[in-house]
Amino acid sequence: MAENLSISAGISSRYSTALFELMLEEGMLEELEGEIAALQQVIKDSEDLRVLIASPIYTRDDARRGIVEIATRMGLSNLFTNTLALLATKRRLFALPLILEQLEKMISEHKGIIPAEILSAHELSDDELDRITEALKQKAGKDIKLDVKFDPSLIGGMVVRLGSRMIDSSIKSKLMNMKYAMQEVE
């Protein structure tokens, strides 16, 4: 399992770096950013596409034709479409979600934007999100790209990741810390 993850990371790093550099050279980063978001949404919405990406039962030719057809219908750039075709031909479509994720990070870094993630026990209001976003911007000293997710198992509070830093103020975490502290007393 760890070996497969390592292989995927290596493959995705090479392809994402190559595509990023080509699109940057062509002055197409804004277009790439939109294409990444659109393709991620299609992957999320389409079970058939997820099967095409993950399944080894398709021939290289069938996978290439399928992914090129999807890219063409979506109106993706030639560079992106050709990269997808190459991934299919080399049987590397399984790495596509990770490639898209790495491309997002590269674009954010290029723009000087720091990724931030909030994992909250409940839905946050727009006002709460605005206040948190502003506080994180001040802490980072740069713009941030906020990703908000919900996890009711946190019971209450939230976990905030800003770049490589993490702040865990969830009730679940506090209960676990109390549990460990009590075990040490016994």
URSUL-V674740 format. One record per residue. RES is the residue in one small letter. OMEGA is omega in whole degrees, 0 to 359 (* if undefined). Layout:
RES;OMEGA / RES;OMEGA
This chain:
m;180 / a;179 / e;178 / n;179 / l;178 / s;178 / i;179 / s;181 / a;179 / g;179 / i;184 / s;179 / s;181 / r;182 / y;181 / s;178 / t;181 / a;181 / l;179 / f;182 / e;178 / l;181 / m;177 / l;179 / e;181 / e;181 / g;186 / m;182 / l;179 / e;179 / e;179 / l;181 / e;178 / g;180 / e;178 / i;181 / a;180 / a;181 / l;177 / q;179 / q;179 / v;178 / i;180 / k;186 / d;188 / s;176 / e;180 / d;179 / l;178 / r;178 / v;179 / l;182 / i;189 / a;189 / s;177 / p;184 / i;179 / y;175 / t;178 / r;182 / d;179 / d;180 / a;180 / r;180 / r;181 / g;183 / i;177 / v;178 / e;179 / i;181 / a;180 / t;178 / r;179 / m;181 / g;180 / l;180 / s;179 / n;179 / l;181 / f;180 / t;179 / n;177 / t;178 / l;178 / a;179 / l;177 / l;180 / a;181 / t;180 / k;182 / r;181 / r;181 / l;180 / f;181 / a;185 / l;180 / p;179 / l;176 / i;180 / l;179 / e;180 / q;177 / l;177 / e;180 / k;180 / m;179 / i;179 / s;179 / e;180 / h;180 / k;181 / g;180 / i;180 / i;178 / p;176 / a;180 / e;175 / i;174 / l;187 / s;179 / a;181 / h;179 / e;179 / l;178 / s;178 / d;179 / d;178 / e;179 / l;178 / d;180 / r;179 / i;180 / t;180 / e;179 / a;179 / l;177 / k;180 / q;180 / k;183 / a;184 / g;180 / k;173 / d;179 / i;173 / k;188 / l;176 / d;183 / v;178 / k;182 / f;179 / d;182 / p;180 / s;176 / l;180 / i;178 / g;180 / g;182 / m;173 / v;181 / v;174 / r;177 / l;186 / g;180 / s;180 / r;179 / m;176 / i;182 / d;178 / s;182 / s;177 / i;178 / k;180 / s;180 / k;177 / l;178 / m;178 / n;177 / m;179 / k;180 / y;178 / a;180 / m;178 / q;179 / e;181 / v;183 / e;*
